[in-house]
Amino acid sequence: METLIIALYLVALTILGIYGAHRGHLLMLYLRHRRNAPTPLRKFDEDELPTVTIQLPMFNEMYVVDRLMDGVIAIDYPKDKVQIQVLDDSTDETQQIARAKVDELLEMGWDVEYRHRTDRTGFKAGALEEGLATAKGELVMVFDADFVPTSDVLRKLVDHFSDPKVGMVQARWGHINKDYSVLTQCQSMMLDGHFVIEHIARNRSGRFFNFNGTAGVWRKATIIDAGGWEHDTVTEDMDLSFRAQMKGWRFVYVPEALAPAELPCEMNSFKTQQFRWAKGSAQTTKKLLWTVLKTPMPFKVKLELVMHLTNNFAYLFLVVLAALQLPNMLIRRGMDNPELLLLDVPLFAATCGSICVFYLVTHRALYDNLWDAIKRLPLMMALGIGLSVNNARAVLEGLFGKDLEFVRTPKHGVQGEDKSAEWKRKKYKAKFPIHSLLELAFGLYFVVTIVLAVITGSWVSIPFLVLFMVGFLYVGSLSLYQTR
């Protein structure tokens, strides 16, 4: 049994080390290619700009629908070349608010279409697919309800479609309410790492990257050629992205084009969002992995795509690693040569070090301010650990479950540091997930483990144990507290 525990512990740590090395490899690719910004073949003349259909899928978004549509009509693009589709699956007051706004835009001379479905087949993917049937644009832009596009976002993207091989162009997400709370600050760091380092590294080094579900423009022909929006996963964006790129379409990422969005300001909403992303990536892996392995493409592209698809699998091994910390430590104390197992220290340090450098480089690139990042980094790392139970469960459900319901992330219309739009007063709330009790249990488990580490003099392990303790207690306790 002791041998089995040690073996499982080292296997889990080694696999996490591999994913840590992958993160380091992406950082290296970013540093090598960050100055190779993509440039369009040419700029469209004003009279040849392509027609764009802007799709706004929504479900019960009463607090943000006006804000979204006001942002869309402020986009700098010829009015006669824009069609707006409001794809509303709502069951509450959002219907009346959206219809009133559509009527207002019609009076202002906008080409706007309101579509309401009572049958939510396919959820967001189904709404997008249905809207595509009447989309007039050669290009299709998508915005989720929590976004407020900047006025120049489309102008910064559209010229890349002068290359007929380009199928999708993605903008960078910004953050409306980054400084609202410690939680939103940590989320912004996580997303910035994805949009600054991961996207730039993948796109500019010739690897695949994915449309993020919003704030991007598709060539309509690309969607059709790749098989359309399918709804057998809850991350229809990732699924379609990889199908399109395996068909030979080229994607472009333009970080200078910014589309700010509202970050979830309650823990349970954030966990709902993370759960959907992790579950959907597992479903997409199950659906496409064999196709990826069979499709002829350069080995470096195929390897990166496999790592990208399976990235959330690391949470499974993180939970195993967390569960084995105490028995591993106690078994070592009884060994004749416990120092033989100290190879986990450099593995831990290398994995944590790659994460630190990854996010410090990101923050420096965006904000030219390292001190704020250094202050937030420990809690952000702890938050990532604390999410492991939630996201590991999502991966298992994605691999072995059959539930395809798209669970939306509640939006509250919160902006900046302004507390006047306090989310607690709003109608939408995420449910308390029962597995948060397991997060609290893990937190208490690490309290005990740290006490025993102090008693037995296992000082080297304590900094890592503290990260685990803080992460699980923070995620679990805040989930419980905000539910009341």
DAHU-V145385 format. One record per residue. N is the residue number from 1. RES is the residue in one letter. SS is DSSP state (2 for helix, 1 for strand, 0 for the rest). PSI is psi in whole degrees, -180 to 180 (NA if undefined). D_LAST is the distance of its C-alpha to the last C-alpha in Angstrom with 2 decimals. Layout:
BEGIN
n & res & ss & psi & d_last
N & RES & SS & PSI & D_LAST
N & RES & SS & PSI & D_LAST
END
This chain:
BEGIN
n & res & ss & psi & d_last
1 & M & 0 & -42 & 42.14
2 & E & 2 & -41 & 42.19
3 & T & 2 & -40 & 44.11
4 & L & 2 & -44 & 41.67
5 & I & 2 & -46 & 38.66
6 & I & 2 & -41 & 40.57
7 & A & 2 & -46 & 41.71
8 & L & 2 & -42 & 38.25
9 & Y & 2 & -48 & 36.95
10 & L & 2 & -35 & 39.83
11 & V & 2 & -46 & 39.65
12 & A & 2 & -43 & 35.95
13 & L & 2 & -38 & 36.70
14 & T & 2 & -43 & 39.81
15 & I & 2 & -41 & 38.05
16 & L & 2 & -36 & 35.40
17 & G & 2 & -36 & 38.41
18 & I & 2 & -44 & 39.96
19 & Y & 2 & -33 & 36.95
20 & G & 2 & -41 & 37.00
21 & A & 2 & -35 & 40.71
22 & H & 2 & -42 & 40.02
23 & R & 2 & -41 & 37.70
24 & G & 2 & -36 & 40.57
25 & H & 2 & -41 & 43.01
26 & L & 2 & -39 & 41.03
27 & L & 2 & -42 & 41.06
28 & M & 2 & -44 & 44.83
29 & L & 2 & -39 & 45.31
30 & Y & 2 & -48 & 43.37
31 & L & 2 & -33 & 45.56
32 & R & 2 & -34 & 48.65
33 & H & 2 & 3 & 47.95
34 & R & 0 & -25 & 45.74
35 & R & 0 & -3 & 48.75
36 & N & 0 & 62 & 49.88
37 & A & 0 & 137 & 48.03
38 & P & 0 & 142 & 48.83
39 & T & 0 & 141 & 51.11
40 & P & 0 & 155 & 51.85
41 & L & 0 & -40 & 55.35
42 & R & 0 & 169 & 55.95
43 & K & 0 & 137 & 54.32
44 & F & 0 & 139 & 54.43
45 & D & 0 & 157 & 56.58
46 & E & 2 & -37 & 54.78
47 & D & 2 & -7 & 56.60
48 & E & 2 & 10 & 55.80
49 & L & 0 & 136 & 52.06
50 & P & 0 & 151 & 50.49
51 & T & 0 & 139 & 48.46
52 & V & 1 & 128 & 44.73
53 & T & 1 & 123 & 42.22
54 & I & 1 & 112 & 38.69
55 & Q & 1 & 132 & 36.16
56 & L & 1 & 84 & 32.64
57 & P & 1 & 138 & 30.60
58 & M & 1 & 153 & 27.32
59 & F & 0 & 109 & 24.76
60 & N & 0 & 70 & 22.35
61 & E & 0 & 43 & 22.69
62 & M & 0 & -25 & 22.90
63 & Y & 0 & -12 & 21.78
64 & V & 0 & -6 & 24.32
65 & V & 2 & -42 & 27.27
66 & D & 2 & -44 & 29.36
67 & R & 2 & -43 & 28.88
68 & L & 2 & -50 & 29.98
69 & M & 2 & -32 & 33.02
70 & D & 2 & -38 & 34.12
71 & G & 2 & -38 & 34.13
72 & V & 2 & -44 & 36.16
73 & I & 2 & -11 & 38.86
74 & A & 0 & -4 & 39.19
75 & I & 0 & 134 & 40.36
76 & D & 0 & 97 & 43.99
77 & Y & 0 & 146 & 45.89
78 & P & 0 & 127 & 48.55
79 & K & 2 & -35 & 46.99
80 & D & 2 & -2 & 49.55
81 & K & 2 & 21 & 48.47
82 & V & 1 & 129 & 44.75
83 & Q & 1 & 132 & 43.21
84 & I & 1 & 129 & 39.50
85 & Q & 1 & 118 & 37.76
86 & V & 1 & 108 & 34.38
87 & L & 1 & 91 & 33.25
88 & D & 1 & 114 & 30.47
89 & D & 0 & 17 & 28.81
90 & S & 0 & 155 & 26.12
91 & T & 0 & 10 & 25.11
92 & D & 0 & -157 & 23.60
93 & E & 0 & -14 & 24.86
94 & T & 2 & -35 & 25.71
95 & Q & 2 & -49 & 28.98
96 & Q & 2 & -41 & 30.17
97 & I & 2 & -45 & 29.23
98 & A & 2 & -42 & 30.98
99 & R & 2 & -42 & 33.99
100 & A & 2 & -40 & 34.46
101 & K & 2 & -38 & 34.41
102 & V & 2 & -44 & 36.85
103 & D & 2 & -40 & 39.16
104 & E & 2 & -43 & 39.08
105 & L & 2 & -34 & 40.06
106 & L & 2 & -41 & 42.79
107 & E & 2 & -28 & 44.28
108 & M & 0 & -2 & 44.31
109 & G & 0 & 12 & 46.39
110 & W & 0 & 146 & 43.95
111 & D & 1 & 97 & 44.44
112 & V & 1 & 138 & 40.99
113 & E & 1 & 132 & 40.07
114 & Y & 1 & 124 & 37.02
115 & R & 1 & 125 & 36.33
116 & H & 1 & 129 & 33.73
117 & R & 0 & 136 & 33.28
118 & T & 0 & -21 & 31.95
119 & D & 0 & 110 & 32.70
120 & R & 0 & 36 & 30.52
121 & T & 0 & 126 & 32.90
122 & G & 0 & -7 & 32.53
123 & F & 2 & -131 & 29.42
124 & K & 2 & -44 & 30.06
125 & A & 2 & -40 & 33.32
126 & G & 2 & -40 & 34.52
127 & A & 2 & -43 & 33.91
128 & L & 2 & -41 & 35.77
129 & E & 2 & -42 & 38.58
130 & E & 2 & -40 & 39.03
131 & G & 2 & -32 & 39.15
132 & L & 2 & -28 & 41.71
133 & A & 0 & -29 & 44.14
134 & T & 0 & 12 & 44.61
135 & A & 0 & 127 & 44.05
136 & K & 0 & -18 & 47.12
137 & G & 0 & 146 & 46.58
138 & E & 0 & -30 & 48.38
139 & L & 1 & 150 & 45.22
140 & V & 1 & 121 & 41.60
141 & M & 1 & 140 & 38.78
142 & V & 1 & 134 & 35.11
143 & F & 0 & 126 & 32.09
144 & D & 0 & 166 & 28.48
145 & A & 0 & -21 & 26.51
146 & D & 0 & 9 & 24.76
147 & F & 1 & 152 & 28.22
148 & V & 1 & 95 & 30.52
149 & P & 1 & 145 & 33.99
150 & T & 0 & 157 & 36.42
151 & S & 0 & -28 & 39.64
152 & D & 0 & 7 & 41.89
153 & V & 2 & -42 & 39.89
154 & L & 2 & -38 & 42.10
155 & R & 2 & -34 & 45.31
156 & K & 2 & -14 & 44.47
157 & L & 2 & -37 & 43.94
158 & V & 2 & -34 & 46.49
159 & D & 2 & -21 & 49.72
160 & H & 2 & -19 & 48.90
161 & F & 2 & 1 & 49.56
162 & S & 2 & -20 & 53.21
163 & D & 0 & 116 & 53.41
164 & P & 0 & -12 & 53.63
165 & K & 0 & -11 & 52.18
166 & V & 1 & 125 & 48.83
167 & G & 1 & -24 & 46.24
168 & M & 1 & 142 & 42.97
169 & V & 1 & 126 & 42.13
170 & Q & 1 & 137 & 38.66
171 & A & 1 & 167 & 37.29
172 & R & 1 & 139 & 34.99
173 & W & 1 & 136 & 31.33
174 & G & 1 & -170 & 30.39
175 & H & 1 & 117 & 27.09
176 & I & 0 & -38 & 26.20
177 & N & 0 & 42 & 23.27
178 & K & 0 & -40 & 24.32
179 & D & 0 & 19 & 23.74
180 & Y & 0 & -39 & 20.37
181 & S & 0 & 173 & 18.64
182 & V & 2 & -38 & 19.63
183 & L & 2 & -46 & 18.04
184 & T & 2 & -31 & 20.18
185 & Q & 2 & -43 & 23.15
186 & C & 2 & -41 & 23.02
187 & Q & 2 & -42 & 22.76
188 & S & 2 & -38 & 25.72
189 & M & 2 & -44 & 27.75
190 & M & 2 & -47 & 27.20
191 & L & 2 & -37 & 28.22
192 & D & 2 & -40 & 31.08
193 & G & 2 & -41 & 32.52
194 & H & 2 & -45 & 32.58
195 & F & 2 & -23 & 34.14
196 & V & 2 & -56 & 36.55
197 & I & 2 & -53 & 37.85
198 & E & 2 & -51 & 37.20
199 & H & 2 & -46 & 38.24
200 & I & 2 & -44 & 41.21
201 & A & 2 & -48 & 42.38
202 & R & 2 & -49 & 42.31
203 & N & 2 & -46 & 43.75
204 & R & 2 & -12 & 46.49
205 & S & 0 & 5 & 47.63
206 & G & 0 & 12 & 48.20
207 & R & 0 & 172 & 45.26
208 & F & 0 & 146 & 42.94
209 & F & 0 & 167 & 39.65
210 & N & 0 & 147 & 37.22
211 & F & 0 & 138 & 36.21
212 & N & 0 & 18 & 32.53
213 & G & 0 & -12 & 31.76
214 & T & 0 & 162 & 32.02
215 & A & 0 & 38 & 34.16
216 & G & 1 & 163 & 37.30
217 & V & 1 & 130 & 40.51
218 & W & 1 & 146 & 42.18
219 & R & 1 & 126 & 45.75
220 & K & 2 & -38 & 45.59
221 & A & 2 & -30 & 48.45
222 & T & 2 & -46 & 46.53
223 & I & 2 & -46 & 43.66
224 & I & 2 & -44 & 46.26
225 & D & 2 & -34 & 48.40
226 & A & 0 & -3 & 45.53
227 & G & 0 & 3 & 44.72
228 & G & 0 & 178 & 42.11
229 & W & 0 & 117 & 38.35
230 & E & 0 & 149 & 37.59
231 & H & 0 & 41 & 34.31
232 & D & 0 & 10 & 34.62
233 & T & 0 & 166 & 32.10
234 & V & 0 & 6 & 28.81
235 & T & 0 & 70 & 30.43
236 & E & 2 & -25 & 33.34
237 & D & 2 & -47 & 34.06
238 & M & 2 & -43 & 34.91
239 & D & 2 & -53 & 36.83
240 & L & 2 & -37 & 39.01
241 & S & 2 & -49 & 39.54
242 & F & 2 & -34 & 41.13
243 & R & 2 & -41 & 43.10
244 & A & 2 & -43 & 44.52
245 & Q & 2 & -32 & 45.49
246 & M & 2 & -19 & 47.14
247 & K & 0 & -8 & 49.15
248 & G & 0 & -1 & 50.49
249 & W & 0 & 144 & 48.51
250 & R & 1 & 137 & 47.84
251 & F & 1 & 150 & 44.51
252 & V & 1 & 138 & 44.27
253 & Y & 1 & 129 & 41.49
254 & V & 1 & 92 & 41.80
255 & P & 1 & -18 & 39.40
256 & E & 1 & -21 & 40.95
257 & A & 1 & 119 & 39.49
258 & L & 1 & 138 & 35.97
259 & A & 1 & 98 & 33.14
260 & P & 1 & 148 & 29.98
261 & A & 1 & 162 & 26.57
262 & E & 0 & 125 & 22.95
263 & L & 0 & 143 & 21.01
264 & P & 0 & 130 & 17.43
265 & C & 0 & 5 & 15.32
266 & E & 0 & 144 & 12.03
267 & M & 2 & -42 & 12.50
268 & N & 2 & -33 & 11.75
269 & S & 2 & -42 & 14.20
270 & F & 2 & -43 & 16.60
271 & K & 2 & -34 & 16.59
272 & T & 2 & -45 & 17.27
273 & Q & 2 & -48 & 20.16
274 & Q & 2 & -38 & 21.48
275 & F & 2 & -45 & 21.35
276 & R & 2 & -43 & 23.42
277 & W & 2 & -43 & 25.88
278 & A & 2 & -42 & 26.42
279 & K & 2 & -44 & 26.76
280 & G & 2 & -37 & 29.09
281 & S & 2 & -36 & 31.24
282 & A & 2 & -42 & 31.72
283 & Q & 2 & -40 & 32.71
284 & T & 2 & -37 & 35.08
285 & T & 2 & -47 & 36.55
286 & K & 2 & -37 & 37.20
287 & K & 2 & -40 & 38.78
288 & L & 2 & -11 & 40.86
289 & L & 2 & -46 & 41.65
290 & W & 2 & -37 & 44.91
291 & T & 2 & -42 & 45.94
292 & V & 2 & -45 & 45.35
293 & L & 2 & -31 & 47.46
294 & K & 2 & -26 & 50.25
295 & T & 0 & 129 & 50.34
296 & P & 0 & 122 & 53.09
297 & M & 0 & 160 & 51.68
298 & P & 0 & 145 & 52.29
299 & F & 2 & -40 & 50.95
300 & K & 2 & -35 & 48.93
301 & V & 2 & -43 & 47.16
302 & K & 2 & -44 & 46.55
303 & L & 2 & -44 & 45.23
304 & E & 2 & -38 & 42.80
305 & L & 2 & -40 & 41.61
306 & V & 2 & -43 & 40.99
307 & M & 2 & -39 & 39.04
308 & H & 2 & -47 & 37.04
309 & L & 2 & -40 & 36.23
310 & T & 0 & 8 & 35.27
311 & N & 2 & -41 & 33.45
312 & N & 2 & -11 & 30.02
313 & F & 2 & -23 & 31.74
314 & A & 2 & -28 & 31.59
315 & Y & 2 & -31 & 27.94
316 & L & 2 & -45 & 29.33
317 & F & 2 & -27 & 31.67
318 & L & 2 & -38 & 29.12
319 & V & 2 & -43 & 27.07
320 & V & 2 & -45 & 30.41
321 & L & 2 & -42 & 31.33
322 & A & 2 & -45 & 28.11
323 & A & 2 & -28 & 28.59
324 & L & 0 & 2 & 32.22
325 & Q & 2 & -48 & 31.95
326 & L & 2 & -52 & 32.24
327 & P & 2 & -36 & 35.01
328 & N & 2 & -44 & 36.84
329 & M & 2 & -42 & 36.90
330 & L & 2 & -38 & 38.11
331 & I & 2 & -40 & 40.73
332 & R & 2 & -38 & 42.11
333 & R & 2 & -26 & 42.66
334 & G & 0 & 1 & 44.95
335 & M & 0 & 151 & 46.98
336 & D & 0 & -36 & 50.42
337 & N & 0 & 69 & 49.81
338 & P & 2 & -21 & 46.05
339 & E & 2 & -17 & 46.94
340 & L & 2 & -25 & 47.97
341 & L & 2 & 6 & 44.34
342 & L & 0 & 4 & 43.54
343 & L & 2 & -15 & 43.97
344 & D & 2 & -22 & 40.19
345 & V & 2 & -52 & 39.99
346 & P & 2 & -32 & 41.85
347 & L & 2 & -47 & 39.91
348 & F & 2 & -49 & 36.56
349 & A & 2 & -41 & 38.04
350 & A & 2 & -42 & 39.54
351 & T & 2 & -48 & 36.36
352 & C & 2 & -38 & 34.26
353 & G & 2 & -40 & 37.22
354 & S & 2 & -37 & 37.49
355 & I & 2 & -45 & 33.83
356 & C & 2 & -50 & 34.36
357 & V & 2 & -40 & 37.55
358 & F & 2 & -51 & 36.15
359 & Y & 2 & -27 & 33.40
360 & L & 2 & -41 & 35.58
361 & V & 2 & -41 & 38.30
362 & T & 2 & -51 & 35.87
363 & H & 2 & -39 & 34.58
364 & R & 2 & -41 & 38.15
365 & A & 2 & -38 & 39.36
366 & L & 2 & -43 & 36.81
367 & Y & 2 & -7 & 36.24
368 & D & 0 & 40 & 39.14
369 & N & 0 & 103 & 36.88
370 & L & 2 & -27 & 36.34
371 & W & 2 & -43 & 34.74
372 & D & 2 & -41 & 31.37
373 & A & 2 & -42 & 31.36
374 & I & 2 & -39 & 32.37
375 & K & 2 & -38 & 29.51
376 & R & 2 & -19 & 26.85
377 & L & 2 & -47 & 28.59
378 & P & 2 & -43 & 27.40
379 & L & 2 & -35 & 23.67
380 & M & 2 & -41 & 24.45
381 & M & 2 & -41 & 26.37
382 & A & 2 & -39 & 23.65
383 & L & 2 & -43 & 21.16
384 & G & 2 & -39 & 23.79
385 & I & 2 & -43 & 24.03
386 & G & 2 & -25 & 20.30
387 & L & 0 & -6 & 20.38
388 & S & 2 & -38 & 23.19
389 & V & 2 & -48 & 21.42
390 & N & 2 & -48 & 19.73
391 & N & 2 & -30 & 23.08
392 & A & 2 & -41 & 25.34
393 & R & 2 & -39 & 23.70
394 & A & 2 & -42 & 24.26
395 & V & 2 & -44 & 27.88
396 & L & 2 & -41 & 28.53
397 & E & 2 & -37 & 27.16
398 & G & 2 & -36 & 29.33
399 & L & 2 & -38 & 32.36
400 & F & 2 & -12 & 32.17
401 & G & 0 & 171 & 29.84
402 & K & 0 & -1 & 30.93
403 & D & 0 & 124 & 27.76
404 & L & 0 & 18 & 28.54
405 & E & 0 & 132 & 25.66
406 & F & 0 & 105 & 24.86
407 & V & 0 & 114 & 21.07
408 & R & 0 & 157 & 20.68
409 & T & 0 & 121 & 18.60
410 & P & 0 & 136 & 16.68
411 & K & 0 & 145 & 18.52
412 & H & 0 & 1 & 17.63
413 & G & 0 & 26 & 21.02
414 & V & 0 & 135 & 20.10
415 & Q & 0 & 143 & 23.33
416 & G & 0 & -143 & 24.54
417 & E & 0 & 7 & 22.88
418 & D & 0 & 120 & 22.38
419 & K & 0 & 3 & 18.99
420 & S & 0 & -26 & 20.11
421 & A & 0 & 43 & 18.72
422 & E & 0 & 127 & 15.20
423 & W & 2 & -25 & 13.23
424 & K & 2 & -24 & 10.10
425 & R & 2 & -4 & 12.59
426 & K & 0 & 161 & 13.83
427 & K & 0 & -36 & 14.12
428 & Y & 0 & 130 & 13.85
429 & K & 0 & 142 & 10.87
430 & A & 0 & 148 & 11.55
431 & K & 0 & 153 & 10.57
432 & F & 0 & 117 & 9.22
433 & P & 0 & 132 & 12.74
434 & I & 0 & -26 & 13.74
435 & H & 0 & -8 & 16.18
436 & S & 2 & -26 & 13.66
437 & L & 2 & -34 & 14.37
438 & L & 2 & -36 & 17.94
439 & E & 2 & -43 & 17.29
440 & L & 2 & -40 & 16.01
441 & A & 2 & -42 & 19.07
442 & F & 2 & -40 & 21.31
443 & G & 2 & -45 & 20.15
444 & L & 2 & -36 & 21.10
445 & Y & 2 & -39 & 24.22
446 & F & 2 & -25 & 25.28
447 & V & 2 & -48 & 24.85
448 & V & 2 & -43 & 27.36
449 & T & 2 & -41 & 29.51
450 & I & 2 & -41 & 29.81
451 & V & 2 & -46 & 30.81
452 & L & 2 & -34 & 33.45
453 & A & 2 & -38 & 34.59
454 & V & 2 & -45 & 35.28
455 & I & 2 & -41 & 37.10
456 & T & 2 & -2 & 39.20
457 & G & 0 & 26 & 39.89
458 & S & 0 & 65 & 38.43
459 & W & 2 & -32 & 37.92
460 & V & 2 & -31 & 38.36
461 & S & 2 & -20 & 35.27
462 & I & 2 & -44 & 32.86
463 & P & 2 & -40 & 32.09
464 & F & 2 & -39 & 31.16
465 & L & 2 & -36 & 29.10
466 & V & 2 & -40 & 27.13
467 & L & 2 & -45 & 26.30
468 & F & 2 & -45 & 24.97
469 & M & 2 & -50 & 22.95
470 & V & 2 & -43 & 21.35
471 & G & 2 & -50 & 20.69
472 & F & 2 & -40 & 18.93
473 & L & 2 & -39 & 16.89
474 & Y & 2 & -50 & 15.92
475 & V & 2 & -47 & 14.99
476 & G & 2 & -46 & 13.27
477 & S & 2 & -39 & 11.31
478 & L & 2 & -35 & 10.28
479 & S & 2 & -44 & 9.25
480 & L & 2 & -44 & 6.97
481 & Y & 2 & -44 & 5.82
482 & Q & 2 & -11 & 5.57
483 & T & 2 & -22 & 3.79
484 & R & 0 & NA & 0.00
END
